Amino acid sequence: MNKILFIFSMILAGMISCTGDSLTFTDTKGERMDKVIDAMVATGKVLEINHRYKIPNKAFIMKAKETGLKFTFGTNNTEGDFGKLEYCIQMKDECGITAADMYKPNIKD
């Protein structure tokens, strides 16, 4: 199965709550980006901006921000060098992401 269709079906099935490294495709028309973003919004998901893999790209982040999708920052902690979220901070600055755009979990007592 095509990787993006697999991820799309997982989002719709509620199997993904946050995704970053699944969004590495190139989509010059934005159609696939729109489908993934729409599915994430419809199912209440958030988008991880991933420092290690430097994904998703700026175009995807801007489209996601326009819809009101919330963001998280991540590093894929597979080794000891986590960096300092440089790519995440770069995308935050370039895309105008503010505290209001960031995901805030509901913490229950």
C-alpha positions as CSV (number, residue, x, y, z in Angstrom):
1,M,0.0,0.0,0.0
2,N,1.2,3.5,-0.8
3,K,2.8,5.0,2.4
4,I,0.7,8.1,2.4
5,L,-2.6,6.1,1.9
6,F,-1.6,3.9,4.8
7,I,-0.9,6.9,7.0
8,F,-4.2,8.6,5.8
9,S,-6.2,5.5,6.7
10,M,-4.5,5.3,10.1
11,I,-5.4,8.9,10.8
12,L,-9.0,8.3,9.8
13,A,-9.1,5.1,11.9
14,G,-7.9,7.1,14.9
15,M,-4.7,5.1,15.1
16,I,-2.4,8.1,14.9
17,S,-2.7,11.0,17.4
18,C,0.4,12.9,16.3
19,T,2.5,12.5,13.2
20,G,5.6,14.0,11.7
21,D,7.8,11.5,10.0
22,S,5.0,10.2,7.9
23,L,4.7,13.4,6.0
24,T,7.8,13.2,3.7
25,F,6.1,13.2,0.4
26,T,6.3,15.8,-2.3
27,D,3.0,17.3,-3.4
28,T,3.3,20.2,-5.7
29,K,-0.5,20.7,-6.1
30,G,-1.2,20.3,-2.5
31,E,-4.0,17.7,-3.0
32,R,-2.4,15.0,-0.8
33,M,-1.4,17.6,1.8
34,D,-5.0,18.8,1.9
35,K,-6.4,15.3,2.4
36,V,-4.0,14.5,5.2
37,I,-4.5,17.9,6.9
38,D,-8.3,17.7,6.5
39,A,-8.3,14.1,8.0
40,M,-6.1,15.3,10.9
41,V,-8.5,18.3,11.6
42,A,-11.6,16.1,11.3
43,T,-10.3,13.6,13.8
44,G,-8.7,16.1,16.3
45,K,-5.1,15.2,15.7
46,V,-2.0,17.4,16.1
47,L,1.0,17.7,13.8
48,E,4.5,17.1,15.1
49,I,7.3,19.2,13.6
50,N,10.3,16.9,13.8
51,H,13.8,18.2,14.4
52,R,15.7,15.0,13.5
53,Y,14.1,14.4,10.1
54,K,13.3,18.1,9.4
55,I,9.7,17.4,8.5
56,P,7.1,18.3,7.5
57,N,8.2,21.0,5.1
58,K,7.3,24.7,5.4
59,A,4.5,24.4,2.8
60,F,2.8,21.6,4.7
61,I,3.1,23.5,8.0
62,M,1.7,26.7,6.5
63,K,-1.3,24.8,5.1
64,A,-1.8,23.1,8.4
65,K,-1.7,26.4,10.3
66,E,-4.3,27.9,8.0
67,T,-6.8,25.2,9.1
68,G,-6.1,25.8,12.8
69,L,-4.3,22.4,13.3
70,K,-2.2,22.4,16.4
71,F,1.5,21.6,16.6
72,T,4.0,19.8,18.8
73,F,7.8,19.6,18.5
74,G,9.7,16.3,18.5
75,T,13.1,14.8,18.0
76,N,12.6,11.0,17.6
77,N,14.7,10.1,20.6
78,T,16.6,7.2,19.0
79,E,20.0,8.3,20.2
80,G,21.6,10.6,22.8
81,D,22.0,13.6,20.5
82,F,18.6,15.2,20.6
83,G,19.7,18.6,19.3
84,K,18.0,21.7,20.5
85,L,14.9,21.6,18.3
86,E,16.6,23.9,15.8
87,Y,14.4,22.9,12.9
88,C,11.3,23.2,15.0
89,I,12.3,26.7,16.1
90,Q,13.2,27.7,12.5
91,M,9.7,26.5,11.3
92,K,8.0,28.3,14.2
93,D,9.7,31.5,13.2
94,E,9.3,31.2,9.4
95,C,5.6,30.1,9.7
96,G,4.6,32.5,12.4
97,I,3.6,29.7,14.9
98,T,2.7,31.2,18.3
99,A,1.8,29.7,21.6
100,A,-1.9,29.7,20.6
101,D,-1.0,27.3,17.7
102,M,0.7,24.8,20.0
103,Y,-1.1,21.7,21.3
104,K,-2.0,21.8,25.0
105,P,-3.0,18.5,26.4
106,N,-6.0,18.2,28.6
107,I,-4.6,17.1,32.0
108,K,-7.2,15.5,34.2
109,D,-7.0,15.4,38.0
